Amino acid sequence: MLTELEDNRFRLLGILPLLFFLAQAIHYWQINQLGHLLWMCNIGNVLLGVGLLLLKPRLIRVAVVWSVPGLLIWARYVVSEWFGYASLDWWAVFSSTMAHIGGITVGLIALRRVRLDQRTWFLAFVWYLAVQFVSRLITAVELNVNVSQKVYGGWDTTFHSYLMFWIVVTLAVAACLWLLTWALSKLWPCYRTES
């Protein structure tokens, strides 16, 4: 049984992902592209922070599951581009690194305590659909946040219809979330059926 002091220390971890999100918000506000805050990896820091502050294991689990593909996509599409610039905006590099590396680090620390059940993949999938829907409603088409507006660049020769692209991507996301949750639940199995 955890003491109240241990619970309070655990809750305080929630401040970090919220600060990571705030750093990203400052960056995107400076470049007038606040829509980027709805990317799963960015908004996931809010979910993780709230989950930790409120001691809600389901929110923590969903955020951690999404931080893994978020890290991989960030490394492929963001970090790889940094090497092509002679001068980088240091705040963009810092905030982006904290949002991804910091977020997954805090998430994995939290996951050691809350563990992971195999139902999490479905909750993570519902979270994806909800955030993608909101992204479609309120973000600029040219940002294509969470691939919510159009076929992602480079795939337009394979997919001539956004609907077909969306169906394939959505099925792939569901399969990847199931596989990732299965693997992580082997590392940190949930021994009880709490929230």
Phi, psi and omega in degrees: 000131181276143178281165178298324179297317177295320176299316181295320176297318179298316178301320182299336174303332182297339179292324183300306180298330177292324175292323177298317178296318179299319178298318177295320179299318178299314180300310183290331174294320180297326181259009176059045178222056183298339178303332179296343179295341181274000174304144185307322181289325179285308181292337176298329176294325176294314179300316179296314180299315179295317179301319178290313182299324182264001184053054179249095184305323181298319179294318179299313182299313180299315180298319181292317179302319180285340180289335181291303177295329177301318179295317181294316180294319177300314180298320183287314189259343182250301184299319181299331179282338181300329184285350179268357182256136177289320178229131180251151173286110185300326180292322178298316179296314181297309184295321180293318179295317179295320181297324184265304180289315179296316181298314181291327178296310178299319180299317180290325175298315180293323182296330176301329180270313186275344179064185184218128174259162186284351176285344186301329182302320182292318178296321178295324178292316177298318177301316178301311181298319180295314181291323178295320178297314179297319178301319180296323183286322192240357179255157181292140181304318183295337177284330179049046183297129182056030179052043186266354188243322187201172178299133182294142182310134181096338180262357184290343175279336179273320182245120180263355181231131177297322181300313180296317177301313181299317180298312181297314180297318181296318177295320178295320178298314180301314180296316180295320178295320178297313181296316180296317178296318178301313181295314181293328179288341173285326178284317182231071182294146178272121184269346180227166186257036178288174182316000000 
